[in-house]
Amino acid sequence: MRRSYTTVKQGRFGRCVVAEVDLPKESLIAKFDGSVYEADKCTDLAPDIADHAIQFEEHKWKDSWGSTRLMNHSCEPNCGIRGAFEIVAMRDIRKGEELTFDYEMTEDSDWRLTCLCGTPSCRGVIGTFSQMPKEVRQKLQGFISKWLVEKYQL
């Protein structure tokens, strides 16, 4: 059984996931390993599912059984998506650092979130990959969900 390298703590806006050890770039952090949900629109899903599951096909979302569903968004993330369901370190991450990913790395639906990440490059509203600025897409290249890479032929 794989040892967990993360812990859940109280953050600025509720619970967050924090590194328990230093994590080198490309480290596997966690997986979305839970139930699959289908809907015409993300907003047709129960709010708890819509706010925590990741999209992996046009009308499909996958949740997580573990702390992965508690990872917060950041417009300057330190984690990204490998394949469709794995969260990996985009850079070296220090022990005690909050683990975040950009929710637009997986989402291309009607779901929206007012962003409170507070980073210098905060976009204010998080939602669909199709609206992600081109320069952000380029910066996150290699860490965007496989289904979006295929859909947009990136």
JOJORA-V919555 format. One record per backbone hydrogen bond with DSSP energy under -1.0 kcal/mol. NH is the residue of the N-H (numbers start at 0). CO is the residue of the C=O. E is the energy in kcal/mol with one decimal. If there is no record, write none. Layout:
# JOJORA-V919555
NH | CO | E
NH | CO | E
This chain:
# JOJORA-V919555
6 | 17 | -2.1
8 | 15 | -2.7
10 | 13 | -4.5
15 | 8 | -2.6
17 | 6 | -3.0
18 | 96 | -2.3
19 | 4 | -3.0
22 | 92 | -3.1
25 | 88 | -3.0
26 | 23 | -2.0
28 | 86 | -3.2
29 | 86 | -1.3
31 | 84 | -2.6
33 | 62 | -2.9
36 | 60 | -2.9
38 | 58 | -1.8
43 | 40 | -1.6
44 | 41 | -2.0
49 | 45 | -2.8
50 | 46 | -2.2
51 | 48 | -1.3
52 | 48 | -2.9
53 | 61 | -2.8
55 | 59 | -2.2
56 | 59 | -1.2
59 | 56 | -1.1
60 | 36 | -2.6
61 | 53 | -2.9
62 | 34 | -2.6
68 | 65 | -1.2
69 | 66 | -2.3
70 | 67 | -1.6
78 | 99 | -1.8
79 | 87 | -2.6
80 | 142 | -2.1
81 | 85 | -2.4
85 | 81 | -1.6
86 | 29 | -3.1
87 | 79 | -2.5
88 | 26 | -2.1
89 | 77 | -2.9
92 | 22 | -3.2
95 | 18 | -3.0
96 | 93 | -2.1
98 | 16 | -3.2
100 | 71 | -1.8
104 | 101 | -2.6
105 | 102 | -1.6
106 | 102 | -1.3
112 | 125 | -2.2
114 | 123 | -2.4
121 | 118 | -1.9
124 | 122 | -1.0
125 | 112 | -3.3
128 | 106 | -2.6
130 | 127 | -1.4
131 | 128 | -1.8
136 | 132 | -2.2
137 | 133 | -2.3
138 | 134 | -1.7
139 | 135 | -2.1
142 | 139 | -2.3
144 | 104 | -2.5
145 | 82 | -3.3
148 | 144 | -2.0
149 | 145 | -2.3
150 | 146 | -2.3
151 | 147 | -2.6
153 | 148 | -2.1
